């Protein structure tokens, strides 16, 4: 039998597994003339197979529950026109009273709508961006004193993209963070704060794209009215909920499309101490002796961090480099310090600008 098995394996008629099975069956058939081994294997299969079936087959009730959960999640993530139309994008009131503070005249104005706490998920922020609105947040608003001290809360807003783009073009992305703004919170019309509800049997519910277009159109109309009110043309149409003195902290922009994606603001009363990254401007650089000799001004730091009061934030630091020669540097300790501020840098010997002829290494 061993010789037959070896010959079959060498001839390539069957694989090693089939050869071993054939040899085992041959041994069992010759060594078990009464069929004892076969009966034992049959009994073993009868006891093992029901256990395997019970462990692998899911009961029908569990399958039904899983199917219901899957269909619910699919419908919830799809967010068709009926749910999108019932989502509230702008609140009609403030979530808490604003802290009392003074706002001087002459500050750049910015208009915003208040976002409600409920229903503003990530998908709603995506719809705001598609509609030409930019989400934002005001941090560190002080509330009424409580048992644990003063309460700090945040306010969620959304702005018109054109207003923010105009602000960034006027002051620059770094210059916006060194400006104090007058934030005007308005109450939008009720027709634009919530989109009209759509019934299940109506013809509009069968076309979700048309519903989303109508919602985007209503939000755009609201943004146009708010931008006109910021210019003073439509201030009588929208009710002002409150005014806040704020300072931009971060301006988020898309690296590919250069579109505004978000803005973070800080509540900044006149007596509050804040950290500001003040941009550096060069003056009379074309008249410097080093530039006339063929050099150029190399900027090592575009912004310098200052600690300043809310009413003493410098919009920029101007450096007069008229007398700089080749290989001369201006350090952080050489920068001017406006009243009410102080430099908040770790290394005061760090160079800010240098007049050099070096264009870099290949």
Secondary structure, DSSP 8 states (H G I E B T S, - for coil): -HHHHHHHHHHTSS-HHHHHHHHHHHHHHHH-TT-HHHHHHHHHHHHHHHHHHHHHS--HHHHHHHHHHHHHHHHHHH--HHHHHT-B-S-SS-SS--------TT-EEEEEEE--STT--HHHHHHHHHTTEEEEEEEEEEEEEETTEEEEEEEEEEEEHHHHHHHHHHH-HHHHTT-EEEEEEEE--HHHHB-----SSSGGGG-HHHHHHHHHHHHHHHHHHHHHHHTTSSTTTSEEEEEEEEEEEEEEE-TTT--EEEEEEEE--TT-EEEEEEEEEEESGGG-HHHHTT-EEEES-SEEEEEEETT---SEEEEE-TT--TT-EEEGGGS---TTEEE--S-TT-EEEEEE------
